[in-house]
Amino acid sequence: DSVSVGKGTSEGSPGVSSGVSAGGGGPGKKEIKTEGGYECGDCGRHFNYLGNLRQHQRIHTGEKPFMCPECGERFRHAARLKSHRLVHSGAQSPFPCPQCGKGFSVLSGLKRHQRVHTGESPYACPECGRCFKELGNLYTHQRIHSGATPYCCQQCGRCFRHLGTYKSHRCSPAP
């Protein structure tokens, strides 16, 4: 039994539909109650708490509700904004890359960055085997196989697979 959790248009993502799109469903719209928790209706990942699922669903919707007041950069999580703000304070990054010296405020950021140097692509598509350095890129790629077009224009009704394509399209209102 699925329950809709969308709240209309996300801040920072104007016109992103919160309902089911013509492509078979929008991202981050369904929470499936399971025994002992909740399942993401987009990728099947399981969570013990509804709040954690909703936070996870920002990966699918592209929602980044936390904005840095200094530079305007947006983040999915408040903790990530907090660590980003160290950049503006002049504090030394606690996790510098040993290969190039680029600094990171969180260890996970350094580990993700190091894939640039190692060439590691640990996320493989189960459909075609293509590998990705970032989990989010795998999720986006999987829309090719599923046919999902989660970003729908409220003016013309066109739906898009990628948030960037949706944001850059120019349309005429539907007749």
C-alpha positions as CSV (number, residue, x, y, z in Angstrom):
1,D,0.0,0.0,0.0
2,S,1.6,3.2,-1.3
3,V,1.1,6.6,0.2
4,S,1.7,9.9,-1.6
5,V,4.2,12.2,0.2
6,G,4.6,14.9,-2.4
7,K,3.8,18.5,-1.4
8,G,3.6,20.1,-4.8
9,T,6.4,22.1,-6.1
10,S,9.8,21.8,-4.3
11,E,11.6,25.1,-3.5
12,G,14.4,25.5,-5.9
13,S,12.8,23.1,-8.4
14,P,9.9,25.1,-9.9
15,G,7.3,23.0,-11.6
16,V,8.6,19.6,-10.6
17,S,5.4,17.6,-10.3
18,S,4.7,15.9,-7.1
19,G,2.2,13.5,-8.7
20,V,2.6,10.5,-11.0
21,S,4.1,11.6,-14.3
22,A,3.3,10.4,-17.7
23,G,6.5,8.4,-17.6
24,G,5.2,6.1,-14.9
25,G,5.7,7.9,-11.7
26,G,7.7,10.7,-10.3
27,P,10.7,10.5,-8.0
28,G,10.4,10.4,-4.3
29,K,6.6,10.2,-4.4
30,K,5.9,6.8,-2.8
31,E,6.6,5.4,0.5
32,I,5.8,1.8,0.9
33,K,5.0,0.6,4.5
34,T,6.8,-2.7,5.1
35,E,7.1,-4.9,8.1
36,G,9.6,-3.1,10.3
37,G,9.9,0.1,8.3
38,Y,9.5,1.9,5.0
39,E,10.7,1.3,1.4
40,C,11.5,3.9,-1.2
41,G,9.0,3.5,-4.1
42,D,11.7,4.7,-6.5
43,C,14.7,2.5,-5.8
44,G,13.5,-0.1,-3.2
45,R,15.9,1.0,-0.5
46,H,14.6,0.2,3.0
47,F,14.5,2.6,6.0
48,N,13.5,2.0,9.6
49,Y,12.1,5.5,10.0
50,L,9.8,7.5,7.8
51,G,11.9,10.7,8.4
52,N,15.0,8.9,7.0
53,L,13.1,7.8,3.9
54,R,11.8,11.3,3.2
55,Q,15.3,12.7,3.6
56,H,16.6,10.0,1.2
57,Q,13.9,10.8,-1.4
58,R,15.6,14.2,-1.9
59,I,18.1,12.2,-4.0
60,H,15.3,11.3,-6.4
61,T,13.5,14.7,-6.4
62,G,16.7,16.8,-6.5
63,E,15.3,18.9,-3.7
64,K,18.0,20.9,-1.8
65,P,16.2,22.9,0.9
66,F,19.3,24.1,2.8
67,M,21.0,27.2,1.4
68,C,24.3,28.7,2.3
69,P,23.8,32.3,3.2
70,E,27.3,33.3,2.1
71,C,27.3,31.8,-1.5
72,G,23.9,30.5,-2.2
73,E,24.9,26.9,-2.7
74,R,22.2,24.5,-1.8
75,F,22.3,21.1,0.0
76,R,20.0,18.2,0.6
77,H,21.0,17.9,4.3
78,A,21.5,20.4,7.1
79,A,24.6,18.6,8.2
80,R,26.2,19.0,4.8
81,L,25.5,22.8,4.8
82,K,27.1,23.0,8.3
83,S,30.3,21.4,7.1
84,H,30.3,23.5,3.8
85,R,30.2,26.7,5.9
86,L,33.7,25.8,7.1
87,V,34.9,26.9,3.6
88,H,33.8,30.4,4.3
89,S,35.2,30.6,7.8
90,G,38.7,30.1,6.6
91,A,39.1,27.0,8.8
92,Q,41.5,24.4,7.4
93,S,39.8,21.5,5.9
94,P,40.2,18.5,8.2
95,F,40.4,16.0,5.3
96,P,42.9,17.0,2.6
97,C,43.4,14.8,-0.5
98,P,46.9,13.3,-0.3
99,Q,47.1,13.2,-4.2
100,C,46.1,16.8,-5.0
101,G,45.7,18.7,-1.7
102,K,42.0,19.5,-2.3
103,G,40.4,19.8,1.1
104,F,37.1,18.3,2.4
105,S,35.1,19.1,5.4
106,V,33.8,15.5,5.8
107,L,35.6,12.2,5.3
108,S,33.0,10.9,2.9
109,G,33.6,13.8,0.6
110,L,37.3,12.9,0.5
111,K,36.6,9.3,-0.2
112,R,34.2,10.1,-3.0
113,H,36.8,12.6,-4.5
114,Q,39.6,10.0,-4.4
115,R,37.7,8.0,-7.0
116,V,38.8,10.7,-9.5
117,H,42.4,9.6,-8.9
118,T,41.8,5.8,-8.6
119,G,39.3,5.5,-11.4
120,E,37.1,3.3,-9.1
121,S,33.5,3.1,-10.2
122,P,31.8,1.0,-7.5
123,Y,28.2,1.4,-8.6
124,A,27.2,-1.0,-11.3
125,C,23.9,-1.0,-13.2
126,P,22.2,-4.4,-12.7
127,E,20.6,-4.1,-16.1
128,C,23.6,-3.3,-18.4
129,G,26.6,-3.4,-16.2
130,R,27.7,0.2,-16.7
131,C,29.6,1.5,-13.7
132,F,29.5,4.8,-12.0
133,K,31.6,6.7,-9.4
134,E,28.5,8.3,-7.8
135,L,25.4,6.4,-6.6
136,G,23.2,9.3,-7.7
137,N,24.5,8.9,-11.3
138,L,23.6,5.3,-11.2
139,Y,20.0,6.2,-10.1
140,T,19.7,8.7,-12.9
141,H,21.1,6.2,-15.5
142,Q,18.6,3.6,-14.4
143,R,15.8,5.8,-15.7
144,I,16.9,4.8,-19.2
145,H,15.9,1.3,-18.4
146,S,12.7,2.1,-16.5
147,G,11.5,4.8,-18.9
148,A,10.8,7.1,-15.9
149,T,10.5,10.8,-16.7
150,P,10.0,12.3,-13.3
151,Y,10.4,16.0,-14.1
152,C,7.2,17.4,-15.6
153,C,6.6,20.9,-16.9
154,Q,3.4,22.4,-15.4
155,Q,3.0,24.6,-18.5
156,C,3.4,22.3,-21.5
157,G,3.1,18.9,-19.9
158,R,6.4,17.6,-21.2
159,C,8.3,15.2,-18.9
160,F,12.0,14.8,-18.7
161,R,14.4,12.1,-17.4
162,H,16.9,14.6,-16.1
163,L,16.4,17.6,-13.8
164,G,18.9,19.7,-15.8
165,T,17.1,19.1,-19.1
166,Y,13.8,20.0,-17.4
167,K,15.2,23.2,-16.0
168,S,16.8,24.3,-19.3
169,H,13.8,23.5,-21.6
170,R,11.7,26.3,-23.1
171,C,8.1,25.6,-23.7
172,S,4.8,27.0,-24.9
173,P,1.8,26.4,-22.6
174,A,-0.3,23.4,-23.6
175,P,-3.4,24.3,-25.7
